[in-house]
Amino acid sequence: MGIQEFNSLVISNAEGLRPFAITLTRDREAAQDLYQETLFKAFAHRDKYQPGTNIKAWLSTIMRNIFINEYRRNERKRVVLDNVLYAERYNNHSFTAERNVRLKEINTAIYRLPAIFKKACLLYLQGYKYQEIAEALNEPLGTIKSRIHFARKMLQKQIDR
């Protein structure tokens, strides 16, 4: 299937995604963002589309996966924020001071990592998925997983000292 043929197939079926995006997000602006992100991913990964398969189902699956991944990412951020707020609200100042020292120690350990591990580790800690990190750093997925694994081991050794 040629690029032009694929593009016209996606564009002719794209409008059917808008109601699905609104159903998922329950917000017009968020739905528009989800819609655009879906089309971007579809065009970026056109090589993964198998000609003859249901294009609407393929696009809907992309949209659903983007929505779920974003929901999970936001949920992780919320849990971390809730934990920080809980600690600040219900613990005394000495605990907060101890926590700040520990965070400084962790940050120092992260920045002491070799550059090859540090980039992948920082992106992972910011909430990016392995695949997103692999694409951003233009490295194979297995390499990224390996680097993050070794970075964790190095951090654990440095912090345990």
Secondary structure, DSSP 8 states (H G I E B T S, - for coil): --HHHHHHHHHHHHTTHHHHHHHHHSSHHHHHHHHHHHHHHHHHTGGG--TTS-HHHHHHHHHHHHHHHHHHHHHHHHHHHHHHHHHHHHS-HHHHHHHHHHHHHHHHHHHHS-HHHHHHHHHHHTT--HHHHHHHHT--HHHHHHHHHHHHHHHHHHHH-
